């Protein structure tokens, strides 16, 4: 007997009245894979939801780390700016300190020069008599006949010029060409030696002298090389070496 439309309508009606028949019919008609499809879709949807949750958590974590890195970068930038400012301030402080140090050294040197000018006899009287401070102007006429203008100009930079007579060599006059500095260095020794040489070329018996509070090692080496008298804190030494450098008096 053929299956008619009416039979189909009756079947639908029966299935509507019996939901369990619908399930049985689906299981009969559909393969297992299609029957499992809704479950698979639900599982995929749940997995997608979990993935999106994890992605949202990861995004939030990345945003948090990015914010922290930005904050650290800003803090680093401010720290570097402060370090640059501190370095610049330190540079200015060091420059000011160096200027102050130089000023103090100049003042100490000037005070020492005044002391040696006022107490020339006290410092050199053990070796010399009739000690007095001499102005280069007193020697100008003779010096200009023997020296060039540039050489005479260098002598004008002498800190102090002292005259006297050797106690052990009566009637033997000497000029002491003094370079005065708080700390005596190699350059002070070289200047004293050079200017004493110019005085000798000008016709005077002259000895180089450096005077100060302290002598550097380099200055001491140069002293022995050039035959220069050293007055450290008012005590003068190396007279014999200076005289020996010049030969017989």
C-alpha positions in Angstrom: 0.0 0.0 0.0 1.4 3.4 -1.0 2.3 6.1 1.5 0.1 9.1 0.9 0.2 12.7 1.9 -2.5 12.0 4.4 -0.4 9.3 5.9 2.5 11.9 6.1 0.3 14.4 7.8 -0.9 11.8 10.3 2.8 10.9 10.9 3.7 14.5 11.7 0.7 14.8 14.0 1.7 11.6 15.8 5.3 12.9 16.1 4.1 16.2 17.5 2.1 14.3 20.2 5.0 11.9 21.0 8.4 13.8 21.3 10.2 10.7 22.1 9.2 9.3 18.7 10.9 12.3 17.2 14.1 11.5 18.9 13.9 7.9 17.9 13.1 8.9 14.3 16.1 11.2 14.2 18.4 8.5 15.6 17.1 6.2 12.9 17.4 8.6 10.0 20.5 10.7 10.9 24.1 9.4 11.2 25.8 9.5 14.5 28.0 12.4 13.4 25.1 14.7 12.7 23.5 13.7 16.0 26.7 14.7 17.7 26.9 18.0 15.9 24.9 20.2 18.3 27.0 18.9 21.2 30.2 19.6 19.2 28.9 23.1 18.4 28.2 23.7 22.0 31.6 22.5 23.0 33.2 24.7 20.3 31.2 27.6 21.5 32.3 27.0 25.1 35.9 26.6 24.0 35.6 29.8 22.1 34.2 31.5 25.1 37.0 30.2 27.3 39.5 31.3 24.6 38.0 34.8 24.5 38.1 35.0 28.3 41.7 34.0 28.3 42.5 36.4 25.5 40.7 39.1 27.4 42.7 38.3 30.5 45.9 38.2 28.5 45.1 41.5 26.9 44.4 43.0 30.3 47.7 41.7 31.5 49.6 43.0 28.5 47.9 46.4 29.0 48.9 46.3 32.7 52.5 45.4 31.8 52.6 48.1 29.1 51.3 50.7 31.6 54.0 49.6 34.0 56.7 49.7 31.3 55.5 53.2 30.3 55.6 54.3 34.0 59.1 52.8 34.4 60.2 54.5 31.2 58.9 57.8 32.4 60.5 57.3 35.8 63.8 56.4 34.0 63.5 59.5 31.9 63.0 61.7 35.0 65.9 59.9 36.8 68.2 60.6 33.8 67.1 64.2 33.7 67.8 64.5 37.4 71.2 62.8 36.9 72.0 65.2 34.1 71.0 68.1 36.2 73.1 66.8 39.1 76.1 66.2 36.8 75.7 69.8 35.5 75.4 71.1 39.0 78.5 69.1 40.0 80.4 70.5 37.0 79.6 74.0 38.0 80.4 73.3 41.6 83.8 71.8 40.6 84.5 74.8 38.4 83.6 77.2 41.2 85.7 75.2 43.6 88.6 75.2 41.2 88.3 79.0 40.8 88.1 79.3 44.6 91.2 77.0 45.0 93.1 79.1 42.4 92.1 82.3 44.1 93.2 81.0 47.5 96.5 79.7 46.0 97.0 83.2 44.5 96.3 84.9 47.8 98.6 82.5 49.6 101.3 83.2 47.0 100.8 86.9 47.3 101.0 86.8 51.1 104.2 84.7 50.9 105.7 87.2 48.5 104.9 90.0 51.0 106.5 87.9 53.8 109.7 87.4 51.8 109.8 91.0 50.8 109.4 92.2 54.4 111.6 89.5 56.0 114.3 89.1 53.3 117.0 89.5 55.9 115.5 86.9 58.2 115.3 84.3 55.4 118.6 85.0 53.7 120.7 86.7 56.4 122.4 83.5 57.4 124.2 83.4 54.1 124.2 87.0 53.1 124.8 90.4 54.7 123.5 93.8 53.7 120.4 92.1 52.4 117.8 94.3 50.7 115.0 94.0 48.2 115.9 95.5 44.8 113.7 97.0 42.2 114.4 95.9 38.7 114.2 99.6 37.7 117.6 100.1 39.5 119.2 97.6 37.1 117.4 98.6 34.0 120.1 100.7 32.3 122.7 98.0 32.5 120.3 95.2 31.6 119.0 96.9 28.5 122.5 97.1 27.1 122.9 93.4 27.3 119.4 91.9 26.8 116.7 92.1 24.2 113.4 93.9 25.0 111.7 90.5 25.2 114.3 89.2 27.6 114.0 92.3 29.8 110.2 92.0 29.7 110.4 88.5 31.1 112.5 89.8 34.0 109.7 92.2 34.8 107.6 89.1 35.8 110.0 88.2 38.6 108.2 87.9 41.9 111.1 89.3 43.9 114.7 90.4 43.5 117.0 90.4 46.6 120.6 91.7 46.8 123.3 90.9 49.3 126.9 90.0 49.9 128.1 86.5 50.7 129.4 86.2 54.2 132.0 83.7 53.3 133.0 85.6 50.2 133.5 89.3 51.3 132.8 91.9 48.7 131.0 89.3 46.5 127.6 90.7 45.6 124.8 88.4 44.5 121.2 88.8 43.2 118.6 86.3 44.2 115.9 85.8 41.5 112.9 84.6 43.5 109.8 82.8 42.3 107.2 82.6 45.1 104.3 80.2 45.2 102.3 78.3 47.9 103.1 75.0 46.1 106.4 75.0 44.3 106.2 73.0 41.1 108.5 72.3 38.2 107.5 75.4 36.2 108.4 77.6 39.2 111.9 76.1 39.2 112.3 76.5 35.4 111.2 80.2 35.6 113.6 81.0 38.4 116.5 79.3 36.6 115.7 81.0 33.3 115.4 84.5 34.9 118.6 84.1 36.9 120.3 83.2 33.7 119.0 86.4 32.1 120.4 88.4 35.0 123.8 86.8 34.6 123.7 87.6 30.9 122.9 91.2 31.9 126.2 91.3 33.9 125.1 90.3 37.4 126.0 87.4 39.6 122.6 85.8 40.1 121.2 82.7 41.7 117.7 81.2 41.2 115.5 80.8 44.2 112.0 79.2 44.7 110.1 79.9 47.8 106.8 78.4 49.2 105.1 76.2 51.7 105.5 72.9 49.9 107.6 71.4 47.0 106.4 68.8 44.6 108.5 65.8 43.6 108.9 67.1 40.1 110.1 70.4 41.4 112.7 68.8 43.5 114.0 66.8 40.6 114.3 70.0 38.5 116.0 71.8 41.5 118.9 69.4 41.5 119.1 69.5 37.7 119.2 73.3 37.4 121.0 74.2 40.7 118.1 76.2 42.3 117.9 77.2 46.0 114.7 76.1 47.7 113.1 78.0 50.6 110.4 75.9 52.1 108.5 77.5 55.0 111.3 80.0 55.4 114.1 77.4 55.5 116.5 77.7 52.5 118.5 74.8 51.2 120.8 73.7 48.3 123.0 76.9 48.4 126.2 74.8 47.8 124.6 73.0 44.9 123.4 76.3 43.3 126.9 77.8 43.7 128.6 74.6 42.4 126.3 74.8 39.3 127.8 78.2 38.5 131.4 77.3 39.2 133.9 79.3 41.3 132.6 82.5 43.0 
